[in-house]
């Protein structure tokens, strides 16, 4: 990115978008919910790189937890979604291929599902942590479908959007 100010501004706007799309619309599943916020992390990581992916994921989703009344999840979400965004950016930013998309999708499933299981176990106990092993993959699957629609459009218009 040519200009740090533009980079920071884009990260801030995308973090705000991730926050909003994590809150609205949301469909409850188990102890969690399905949302479109992860798609913004994937897009930011792909187009802007691992640092942007980490910032957008960590800030946007932690703010969504705080605003939605789930402050207990703010710190775990900050860590999990930050790692998610960074990892996706490392895998996809420089070079895209079907193999890399599959690797990124698998990594995101492991990071989010494992991360929330580890975070919930000491806070809520084994029963709730086990529920996240079901609800997180459902959220992941929805994000993958939505991203499969959004990402190609973003890549096609990358130059026009000046990314």
C-alpha positions, 0 to 999 in steps of 0.5 A: 500500500502506497500510503499509510493513512489510506491503509489505516483508513481502509482498515478502519472502514472495513473493521466497521463494516465487519462489525455491522455485518457481524451484528446484522443480520444474525441467525441464532445457532446453538450458543452462537449465530451465523453472520456475514462479518467473516467475509469482510475479514477474508476480503481484507486479508486477500486484497490488503494483506495479513496485517489488514486482515488481522486488524479488521478481524480483531477490531471489527469482531471484538467491537461487535461482541461488545456492542451486542452485549457479549463482552466476555468474548471480546478478548478471545475474539480479538485473538481468534479473529486477528489470527484468522485474518493474519493467516488468511492474508499470509496464504492468499494475499501474494498469490491466489490459486484453488489450492491456496483457497482450499488451504485458507478455508481449512485453516479458517475452520481450524482457527475459529472452531479450535479457538472458540472451543479453547476460549469457551472451555475454561469460561463456560465448561465442556458442554458449551465448548462442545456446542461451539464445535458444531456452531462454528463450522456452520458459521464457517460454511456460511462464510465460505459460501458468501465469500465465494460470491463476494471475493471473485467480484472484488478480485475482478474489480480490484484495479477499479477499486484501487486496491 
